[in-house]
Amino acid sequence: MKTIGEEIRDRLLAEQFTPFTIVATDGRQFRIASPGHAHVHPNRKFVSVYNEKTLHCILPAHRISTFEVEAEHPN
């Protein structure tokens, strides 16, 4: 079974990226609009979330409850 850090890393590296929202255990939500809006630390224990200009926050992976993938819209 993959860790949440591994699942997020895989989603960021996917050939066909689909935006998603990281949901923290305290209820905060972070929309990841592109692969450049998040980075998973090599040890998979931290996820850095970026806004349009700078680093927004660093989340310990154990503080991430889930992530929600946005529905894909057919063209």
N, CA and C of each residue as an Amber inpcrd file, in Angstrom:
protein
   225
   0.8480000  -1.1840000   0.0000000   0.0000000   0.0000000   0.0000000
   0.8880000   1.2400000   0.0000000   0.5480000   2.1970000  -0.8570000
   1.3340000   3.4230000  -0.9540000   0.9880000   4.3920000   0.1650000
   1.9770000   5.1960000   0.5520000   1.7290000   6.2620000   1.5200000
   1.0520000   7.4270000   0.8080000   0.4630000   8.3370000   1.5570000
  -0.1710000   9.5090000   0.9550000   0.8610000  10.3390000   0.1970000
   2.0810000  10.4110000   0.7110000   3.1450000  11.1320000   0.0170000
   3.4610000  10.5090000  -1.3290000   3.4920000   9.1830000  -1.3830000
   3.7430000   8.4790000  -2.6420000   2.5930000   8.6800000  -3.6300000
   1.3650000   8.6440000  -3.1270000   0.2120000   8.8480000  -4.0000000
   0.2110000  10.2500000  -4.5960000   0.5250000  11.2570000  -3.7770000
   0.5740000  12.6300000  -4.2810000   1.7240000  12.7870000  -5.2700000
   2.8750000  12.2160000  -4.9620000   4.0100000  12.2750000  -5.8890000
   3.6350000  11.6620000  -7.2350000   3.0000000  10.4970000  -7.2090000
   2.5910000   9.8440000  -8.4460000   1.6190000  10.7140000  -9.2420000
   0.7090000  11.3660000  -8.5560000  -0.2600000  12.2410000  -9.2240000
   0.4560000  13.4350000  -9.8580000   1.4500000  13.9930000  -9.1630000
   2.1980000  15.1360000  -9.7030000   3.0150000  14.7450000 -10.9310000
   3.4980000  13.5150000 -10.9620000   4.3500000  13.0570000 -12.0590000
   3.5860000  12.3890000 -13.2000000   2.2870000  12.2840000 -13.0610000
   1.4790000  11.6030000 -14.0760000   1.6010000  12.2880000 -15.4330000
   1.6070000  11.4820000 -16.4740000   1.7080000  12.0190000 -17.8310000
   0.5390000  12.9500000 -18.1430000  -0.6480000  12.5820000 -17.7150000
  -1.8360000  13.4110000 -17.8770000  -2.1980000  13.9710000 -16.5030000
  -1.7320000  15.1630000 -16.1820000  -2.0040000  15.7590000 -14.8700000
  -3.4560000  16.2180000 -14.7930000  -4.0900000  15.9180000 -13.6790000
  -5.4290000  16.4070000 -13.3760000  -5.3450000  17.1670000 -12.0600000
  -5.8330000  18.4250000 -12.0090000  -5.7970000  19.1810000 -10.7550000
  -6.4870000  18.4240000  -9.6260000  -6.0060000  18.6620000  -8.4140000
  -6.5860000  18.0130000  -7.2430000  -6.4550000  18.9310000  -6.0300000
  -7.1330000  18.5880000  -4.9750000  -7.1120000  19.3510000  -3.7330000
  -6.6140000  18.4630000  -2.6110000  -5.5880000  18.9510000  -1.9030000
  -5.0960000  18.2500000  -0.7170000  -5.9570000  18.6940000   0.4610000
  -6.4360000  17.7380000   1.2410000  -7.2490000  18.0310000   2.4180000
  -6.4530000  17.6410000   3.6600000  -6.1660000  18.6450000   4.5000000
  -5.4140000  18.4140000   5.7300000  -6.3460000  17.9040000   6.8300000
  -5.7550000  17.2820000   7.8360000  -6.5590000  16.7340000   8.9350000
  -7.2950000  17.8140000   9.7200000  -6.8230000  19.0750000   9.6360000
  -7.5010000  20.1690000  10.3450000  -8.5610000  20.8450000   9.4780000
  -8.8150000  20.2920000   8.2800000  -9.8520000  20.8050000   7.4100000
  -9.3770000  21.7820000   6.3360000  -8.1500000  22.2630000   6.4410000
  -7.6490000  23.1740000   5.4080000  -7.5610000  22.4320000   4.0880000
  -7.7840000  23.1830000   3.0060000  -7.7280000  22.5970000   1.6770000
  -6.7690000  23.4050000   0.8180000  -6.0020000  22.7030000  -0.0070000
  -4.9970000  23.3220000  -0.8600000  -5.1890000  22.7930000  -2.2800000
  -5.6130000  23.6820000  -3.1820000  -5.8190000  23.2650000  -4.5720000
  -4.4760000  23.2150000  -5.2870000  -4.2220000  22.1080000  -5.9440000
  -3.0010000  21.9150000  -6.7300000  -3.4190000  21.9790000  -8.1950000
  -3.2050000  23.1590000  -8.8050000  -3.6750000  23.4150000 -10.1640000
  -2.7370000  22.8620000 -11.2320000  -1.4660000  22.6730000 -10.8660000
  -0.4770000  22.1510000 -11.8150000   0.6070000  21.4320000 -11.0230000
   1.4420000  20.6420000 -11.6780000   2.5160000  19.9560000 -10.9570000
   3.4770000  20.9170000 -10.2610000   3.5730000  22.1400000 -10.7240000
   4.4520000  23.1190000 -10.0950000   3.9170000  23.7220000  -8.8110000
   2.6890000  23.3730000  -8.4420000   2.0950000  23.9130000  -7.2260000
   2.3260000  23.0440000  -5.9880000   3.0490000  21.9450000  -6.1470000
   3.3500000  21.0890000  -4.9940000   4.6430000  20.3230000  -5.2600000
   5.2680000  19.9250000  -4.1800000   6.4950000  19.1230000  -4.2570000
   6.4930000  18.1600000  -3.0750000   6.7830000  16.9110000  -3.3480000
   6.8850000  15.9100000  -2.2860000   8.3580000  15.7220000  -1.9680000
   8.7060000  15.8800000  -0.7050000  10.0860000  15.6980000  -0.2520000
  10.5280000  14.2730000  -0.5750000  11.8000000  14.0740000  -0.9130000
  12.2690000  12.7240000  -1.2610000  11.9470000  11.6430000  -0.2180000
  11.8460000  12.0160000   1.0580000  11.5200000  10.9960000   2.0570000
  10.0170000  10.7170000   2.1530000   9.2260000  11.4320000   1.3240000
   7.7640000  11.2810000   1.2530000   7.0460000  11.6690000   2.5380000
   7.7320000  12.3320000   3.4750000   7.1120000  12.6830000   4.7540000
   6.6150000  14.1190000   4.8110000   6.9030000  14.9180000   3.7670000
   6.4720000  16.3110000   3.7230000   6.0350000  16.6660000   2.3100000
   5.0000000  17.5130000   2.2340000   4.5360000  18.0260000   0.9460000
   4.5660000  19.5440000   1.0240000   5.2980000  20.1680000   0.1220000
   5.3400000  21.6240000   0.0330000   4.2680000  22.0610000  -0.9490000
   3.4910000  23.0700000  -0.5460000   2.4160000  23.5920000  -1.3900000
   2.7540000  25.0400000  -1.7300000   2.6440000  25.3650000  -3.0030000
   2.9820000  26.7050000  -3.4910000   1.7390000  27.3850000  -4.0410000
   1.6650000  28.7200000  -3.8430000   0.6280000  29.4870000  -4.5260000
   1.2510000  30.0540000  -5.7840000   0.6650000  31.0440000  -6.3830000
   1.1780000  31.5740000  -7.6520000   2.5370000  32.2550000  -7.5150000
   2.9030000  32.7070000  -6.3160000   4.1240000  33.4970000  -6.1630000
   5.2100000  32.8600000  -5.3080000   4.8460000  32.0900000  -4.3150000
   5.8400000  31.6260000  -3.3550000   5.3700000  30.3680000  -2.6190000
   6.2230000  29.8670000  -1.7420000   5.8620000  28.7310000  -0.8910000
   4.7070000  29.1280000   0.0200000   3.6760000  28.3290000   0.0340000
   2.5070000  28.6160000   0.8680000   2.6330000  27.9320000   2.2320000
   2.9500000  26.6430000   2.2170000   3.1390000  25.9190000   3.4760000
   3.8050000  24.5740000   3.2080000   4.3040000  23.9960000   4.2700000
   4.8710000  22.6470000   4.2220000   4.0140000  21.7840000   5.1400000
   3.4320000  20.7540000   4.5700000   2.5560000  19.8660000   5.3400000
   3.2550000  18.5510000   5.6400000   3.2970000  18.1480000   6.9100000
   3.7540000  16.7960000   7.2010000   2.7300000  15.8190000   6.5990000
   3.2080000  14.7900000   5.9600000   2.3070000  13.8490000   5.2830000
   1.2850000  13.2450000   6.2480000   1.6610000  13.0590000   7.5120000
   0.6960000  12.4720000   8.4510000  -0.4300000  13.4440000   8.8170000
  -0.3350000  14.6990000   8.3650000  -1.3880000  15.6950000   8.5730000
  -2.2670000  15.8720000   7.3390000  -2.0830000  15.0050000   6.3520000
  -2.9190000  15.0230000   5.1550000  -3.8970000  13.8630000   5.2620000
  -5.1870000  14.1920000   5.2470000  -6.1690000  13.1190000   5.3910000
  -6.4840000  12.4630000   4.0470000  -6.5100000  13.2600000   2.9830000
  -6.8260000  12.7170000   1.6640000  -6.5090000  13.7530000   0.6060000
  -6.7490000  13.3950000  -0.6300000  -6.7620000  14.3820000  -1.6970000
  -7.9370000  14.0560000  -2.6020000  -8.5130000  15.1120000  -3.1760000
  -9.6940000  14.9570000  -4.0120000  -9.3400000  15.3890000  -5.4310000
  -9.4960000  14.4880000  -6.3700000  -9.1940000  14.7680000  -7.7710000
 -10.3830000  15.4460000  -8.4040000 -10.1220000  16.5160000  -9.1440000
 -11.1850000  17.2250000  -9.8370000 -11.7200000  16.3590000 -10.9650000
 -12.9930000  16.4670000 -11.2120000 -13.6140000  15.7080000 -12.3000000
 -13.0500000  16.1670000 -13.6290000 -12.7380000  15.2190000 -14.4670000
 -12.2610000  15.5490000 -15.8030000 -13.4540000  15.8790000 -16.6700000
 -13.3090000  16.9700000 -17.4330000 -14.3970000  17.3890000 -18.3140000
 -14.0770000  16.9750000 -19.7470000 -14.9410000  16.1840000 -20.3600000
 -14.6940000  15.7970000 -21.7500000 -14.8030000  17.0240000 -22.6600000
 -13.9850000  17.0590000 -23.6890000 -14.0090000  18.2090000 -24.6250000
 -15.1130000  18.0870000 -25.6320000
